[in-house]
Amino acid sequence: MPIAKELKEILACPKCKGELEFREEKQEIVCKTCRLVYRIEDDIPVMLVDEAKPLQT
């Protein structure tokens, strides 16, 4: 099940408060400013900076 549109509108990067890119097919959310990738687990965004992975180029 995809993330609800309403949730996408209010979610922001917990580190910089910036905009996010949703890559639901990969089950991840990307902050290009911080270069961090947050995972989506069981359709729930895990927005913890300590658990984010570096964005690979």
Secondary structure, DSSP 8 states (H G I E B T S, - for coil): ----HHHHHH---TTT----EEEGGGTEEEETTTTEEEEEETTEE---GGG-EE---
